[in-house]
């Protein structure tokens, strides 16, 4: 600052030189702020659209997941649980159960078909075991009858031997 307060330019000349530059600065600043606001609006709109699309994609995936879960439950889990129950019944000796899902053309149907073959084999084994038990019982009864007849025969033979022995002793005594 000058101590004599004499400047080469007056306040009006300074104002005429600086004010247009400051006004130009404000115009540039306002244009930059307007452009920044427009870009921020576009970016916000893009982000909101992306958020909406992401939300829709998540909802769609949740819907697909729910559909797959329902389908798996109906087509796989429930039939397997039913087959498991049937296996338990067969293991418990109840052979009058009906094998479900044997008409299906997938793996569950193949398992049901195998289970039907297993059930028929169990029934055939049970029938064979019952027949073998009846046959074994008949053999035991026949053996008991033969044993009874053999004992009766031995008793009769024993009596005959006693009679012959007595007669022989009497014959020797009278011959003697």
C-alpha positions as CSV (number, residue, x, y, z in Angstrom):
1,X,0.0,0.0,0.0
2,X,1.2,3.5,-0.7
3,X,1.4,5.9,2.1
4,X,0.5,8.9,0.0
5,X,-2.7,7.1,-1.3
6,X,-2.0,8.0,-4.9
7,X,-2.6,5.1,-7.2
8,X,-2.1,5.0,-10.9
9,X,-5.7,3.8,-11.4
10,X,-8.8,5.2,-9.9
11,X,-11.4,3.2,-8.0
12,X,-13.9,3.5,-11.0
13,X,-11.2,2.3,-13.4
14,X,-10.4,-0.6,-11.1
15,X,-14.1,-1.5,-10.9
16,X,-14.5,-1.3,-14.6
17,X,-11.5,-3.7,-15.1
18,X,-12.3,-6.1,-12.3
19,X,-16.1,-6.3,-12.4
20,X,-16.3,-7.8,-15.9
21,X,-13.7,-10.4,-15.0
22,X,-15.6,-11.3,-11.8
23,X,-18.9,-11.4,-13.7
24,X,-17.3,-13.7,-16.3
25,X,-16.0,-15.8,-13.4
26,X,-19.6,-16.0,-12.0
27,X,-21.0,-17.0,-15.4
28,X,-18.4,-19.7,-15.7
29,X,-19.1,-20.8,-12.1
30,X,-22.8,-20.9,-12.7
31,X,-22.4,-22.8,-15.9
32,X,-20.1,-25.3,-14.1
33,X,-22.6,-25.7,-11.3
34,X,-25.4,-26.2,-13.8
35,X,-23.5,-28.8,-15.7
36,X,-22.4,-30.5,-12.4
37,X,-26.1,-30.6,-11.3
38,X,-27.2,-32.0,-14.7
39,X,-24.4,-34.7,-14.5
40,X,-25.3,-35.5,-10.9
41,X,-29.0,-35.8,-11.9
42,X,-28.1,-38.1,-14.8
43,X,-25.9,-40.2,-12.5
44,X,-28.6,-40.3,-9.8
45,X,-31.2,-41.4,-12.4
46,X,-28.8,-44.1,-13.7
47,X,-28.1,-45.3,-10.2
48,X,-31.9,-45.4,-9.4
49,X,-32.5,-47.3,-12.6
50,X,-29.7,-49.7,-11.8
51,X,-31.1,-50.1,-8.3
52,X,-34.6,-50.8,-9.7
53,X,-33.2,-53.3,-12.2
54,X,-31.2,-55.0,-9.4
55,X,-34.3,-55.1,-7.2
56,X,-36.3,-56.7,-10.0
57,X,-33.5,-59.2,-10.7
58,X,-33.4,-60.1,-7.0
59,X,-37.2,-60.5,-6.9
60,X,-37.1,-62.6,-10.1
61,X,-34.4,-64.8,-8.6
62,X,-36.4,-65.2,-5.4
63,X,-39.4,-66.2,-7.5
64,X,-37.4,-68.7,-9.4
65,X,-35.9,-70.1,-6.2
66,X,-39.4,-70.4,-4.7
67,X,-40.6,-72.2,-7.8
68,X,-37.6,-74.6,-7.8
69,X,-38.1,-75.3,-4.1
70,X,-41.8,-76.1,-4.7
71,X,-41.0,-78.2,-7.7
72,X,-38.3,-80.1,-5.9
73,X,-40.6,-80.7,-2.9
74,X,-43.4,-82.0,-5.1
75,X,-41.3,-84.0,-7.6
76,X,-38.5,-85.3,-5.4
77,X,-38.7,-84.8,-1.7
78,X,-42.3,-85.9,-1.1
79,X,-42.0,-89.1,-3.3
80,X,-38.7,-90.0,-1.6
81,X,-40.3,-89.5,1.9
82,X,-43.2,-91.7,0.8
83,X,-40.8,-94.4,-0.5
84,X,-38.8,-94.2,2.7
85,X,-42.1,-94.8,4.7
86,X,-42.8,-97.8,2.5
87,X,-39.3,-99.2,3.1
88,X,-39.9,-98.9,6.8
89,X,-43.2,-100.7,6.5
90,X,-41.6,-103.5,4.5
91,X,-38.8,-103.8,7.1
92,X,-41.4,-104.0,9.8
93,X,-43.0,-107.0,8.0
94,X,-46.0,-105.3,6.6
95,X,-46.1,-106.6,3.1
96,X,-49.6,-105.3,2.2
97,X,-48.3,-101.8,1.4
98,X,-48.7,-100.3,-2.0
99,X,-45.6,-99.1,-3.7
100,X,-46.3,-95.5,-4.9
101,X,-44.8,-93.7,-7.9
102,X,-44.0,-96.9,-9.8
103,X,-45.6,-95.5,-12.9
104,X,-43.1,-92.6,-13.1
105,X,-40.5,-92.6,-15.9
106,X,-37.7,-91.0,-13.9
107,X,-35.3,-92.1,-11.2
108,X,-38.0,-92.1,-8.6
109,X,-40.1,-94.5,-10.7
110,X,-37.0,-96.7,-11.1
111,X,-36.5,-96.8,-7.4
112,X,-40.2,-97.6,-6.9
113,X,-39.9,-100.4,-9.4
114,X,-36.9,-101.8,-7.6
115,X,-38.8,-101.6,-4.4
116,X,-41.7,-103.5,-6.0
117,X,-39.3,-106.3,-7.0
118,X,-37.9,-106.3,-3.4
119,X,-41.5,-106.5,-2.0
120,X,-42.3,-109.4,-4.3
121,X,-39.1,-111.2,-3.3
122,X,-40.0,-110.7,0.4
123,X,-43.5,-112.1,-0.1
124,X,-42.0,-115.1,-2.0
125,X,-39.5,-115.7,0.7
126,X,-42.2,-115.5,3.4
127,X,-44.4,-117.9,1.4
128,X,-41.4,-120.3,1.0
129,X,-40.5,-120.0,4.7
130,X,-44.1,-120.8,5.6
131,X,-44.1,-123.8,3.2
132,X,-40.8,-125.0,4.6
133,X,-42.2,-124.6,8.2
134,X,-45.3,-126.7,7.2
135,X,-43.1,-129.3,5.6
136,X,-40.8,-129.4,8.6
137,X,-43.8,-129.7,10.9
138,X,-45.1,-132.6,8.7
139,X,-41.7,-134.3,8.9
140,X,-41.6,-133.9,12.7
141,X,-45.1,-135.4,13.0
142,X,-44.2,-138.2,10.6
143,X,-41.1,-138.9,12.6
144,X,-43.1,-138.9,15.8
145,X,-45.6,-141.4,14.2
146,X,-42.7,-143.6,13.0
147,X,-41.1,-143.4,16.5
148,X,-44.4,-144.4,18.1
149,X,-44.8,-147.3,15.6
150,X,-41.2,-148.3,16.2
151,X,-41.7,-148.3,20.0
152,X,-45.0,-150.3,19.7
153,X,-43.2,-152.7,17.4
154,X,-40.3,-153.1,19.8
155,X,-42.8,-153.7,22.6
156,X,-44.5,-156.4,20.6
157,X,-41.2,-157.9,19.7
158,X,-40.1,-157.7,23.3
159,X,-43.3,-159.6,24.4
160,X,-42.7,-162.2,21.7
161,X,-39.1,-162.6,22.8
162,X,-40.3,-163.0,26.4
163,X,-43.0,-165.6,25.4
164,X,-40.4,-167.5,23.3
165,X,-37.9,-167.3,26.1
166,X,-40.5,-168.6,28.6
167,X,-41.5,-171.3,26.2
168,X,-37.9,-172.3,25.6
169,X,-37.2,-172.4,29.4
170,X,-40.3,-174.6,29.9
171,X,-39.3,-176.8,27.0
172,X,-35.8,-177.3,28.5
173,X,-37.3,-178.0,31.9
174,X,-39.7,-180.6,30.5
175,X,-36.9,-182.1,28.4
176,X,-34.5,-182.3,31.1
